[in-house]
Amino acid sequence: MVDSANPSLQAAEQIAQQVFGYEQLRSGQRKVLEAVLAKQDALGVMPTGSGKSAIYQIAALRLPGATLVVSPLIALQQDQVDAITEQGTVEAAVLNSTLTSKEREQVFKRLQKGDLEFLFLAPEQFSNLETLETLKACQPSLFVVDEAHCISEWGHDFRTDYLQLGDAIETLGRPTVLALTATASPLVRQEITERLRLKDPVEIVQGFDRPNLFLEAHRFYDAEEKLTALMQALKEADLPGIVYVATRKTAGAIAQKLQENNLRAAAYHAGMSATDREATQSQFMDDDLDIVVATTAFGMGIDKPNVRFVFHHDIPGSIDAYYQEIGRAGRDGESARAKLFYHPDDLKLQRFFAAGGTVEQETLETVLDIITESTDALSKESLQTKAELSQAKLTTALERLEAAGVVEQTVDGNVTAAANADDSEQAIDRALTDQERRKTFERSRLDMMRSYAETETCRRESILSYFGEPFAGPCNHCDNCKKNDQDEDSSSFQPFPISSTIIHTHFGKGQVLRYEDEKVVVLFDTVGYKTFVTEMIVNSVRCLETEQ
């Protein structure tokens, strides 16, 4: 029901019905809209298909001024513009690297005249000072960050260009900010809030459960046996589907095997040309391909409703990544399968990937010295040349130094020493300490992924508890619940309520996520996810909720 005491929400409901064809707004949409219409920052975490784009489109029709929508993929930007154009109510445009100088100029003129209600743009556009000044002069009323998890290093698709959005928002005069994503754990949500500098945001988190997905995982101790099982499962599976793998080499090898078995399959990875990737994606979307064997490069923008399965040949590095990837199955609401083919040795590769973001003390010192000795702000290209570092290594070093408060990025993307920065030696110590903390968190997230693969209890409960959404199994729609015949003992010892806050004598403050097999999983602010034998932890903690 619409709040009759809120005229803005009543008008929004009418727009939803007349323009978007909704019988009524969903609960999550309504809560986020209410915040945005009251000019309050909001973070909406809702699954694909829940109408996230409708939220800002409805809000924009009720707020004065243009709406800026940050989206990481050009294809996604154009899809949204096309959808708005079809409605025939307001005008929208894109601003990205595909436009010529003349086309950019035309977009700016339309914006300045007030003809554009929506402008979709990639995050790197905010590195251009002229663009920022033009956007500021137009006084946008709403700043939307789509795929907001991209700003978080804890997320599954971190993009450095998103890091400048906090500064851009301030430069634009601090319009209302709406951050949207389909998947975000508590850690990711916290970092989104901090890096976008959201002010007392309304946080709406709901709908992680995908009850039409049958969840299963199978453990193997022989690599050939695992591959044989995958091939057999693919021959028997309802099509179409996606197979995720860890490396480009594996993607090519499995795709070739499938082709040799007369299956319409193709590989997809970042080592392919853009033309070949686009062709593979188009063929899959048009049902000319039945199976895509892909690395994580096959990600955002893949919105095919009839995907019947997502299989993982290799274990991902986190539940964040895993749930985002299996969420590409069954978007039509029909039954679909998510199956993990798990070999414990596969964890070694993920540990190797996780170690790739490490930067040495000497590198931090070198980069900081170059920046502090320069009288002017340095471009990243110039800094990379002087420091003799790869782009990836420089980006990581700058992130660590910026977090430590000794360097900062200017509006145009250059780098300079921070005003009133602390002693450089202390700052580098802080950066290294923070890096070690992040490595500890990364290990804990991989441990949670391993726990999911090896658990003998309800898989749906395991995943949903990770995202902070309470769910009491059995779900009756995963391999473990099917195998256990729902005979689990629900009277196991649970001294602390789910989602309660505890204080551990060694690890500090943490949130209780779930119980399983006489163990309890806790997410700590300092060290990430930890699993304890329930009876042994009781004397080491106190529960804040039970003290109130």
Sequence and secondary structure as in RCSB ss.txt:
>XXXX:A:sequence
MVDSANPSLQAAEQIAQQVFGYEQLRSGQRKVLEAVLAKQDALGVMPTGSGKSAIYQIAALRLPGATLVVSPLIA
LQQDQVDAITEQGTVEAAVLNSTLTSKEREQVFKRLQKGDLEFLFLAPEQFSNLETLETLKACQPSLFVVDEAHC
ISEWGHDFRTDYLQLGDAIETLGRPTVLALTATASPLVRQEITERLRLKDPVEIVQGFDRPNLFLEAHRFYDAEE
KLTALMQALKEADLPGIVYVATRKTAGAIAQKLQENNLRAAAYHAGMSATDREATQSQFMDDDLDIVVATTAFGM
GIDKPNVRFVFHHDIPGSIDAYYQEIGRAGRDGESARAKLFYHPDDLKLQRFFAAGGTVEQETLETVLDIITEST
DALSKESLQTKAELSQAKLTTALERLEAAGVVEQTVDGNVTAAANADDSEQAIDRALTDQERRKTFERSRLDMMR
SYAETETCRRESILSYFGEPFAGPCNHCDNCKKNDQDEDSSSFQPFPISSTIIHTHFGKGQVLRYEDEKVVVLFD
TVGYKTFVTEMIVNSVRCLETEQ
>XXXX:A:secstr
   TT HHHHHHHHHHHHTT  SS  HHHHHHHHHHHTT  EEEE  TTS HHHHHHHHHTTSSS EEEE S HH
HHHHHHHHHHHHTSS EEEESTTS HHHHHHHHHHHHTT  SEEEE GGGGG HHHHHHHHHT  SEEEETTGGG
G TTSSS  GGGGGHHHHHHHTT  EEEEEES   HHHHHHHHHHHT SS EEEE     TTEEEEEEE S HHH
HHHHHHHHHHHS SSEEEE SSHHHHHHHHHHHHHTT  EEEE TTS HHHHHHHHHHHHTTS SEEEE TTS T
T   TT  EEEESS  S HHHHHHHHTTS TTSS EEEEEEE TTHHHHHHHHHHTT   HHHHHHHHHHHHH S
S B HHHHHHHHT  HHHHHHHHHHHHHTTSEEE TTS EEE TT   HHHHHHHHHHHHHHHHHHHHHHHHHHH
HHHH  S HHHHHHHHTT    S  SSBHHHHHHTT   TT    S TT EEEETTTEEEEEEEEETTEEEEEET
TTEEEEEEHHHHGGGEEEHHHH 
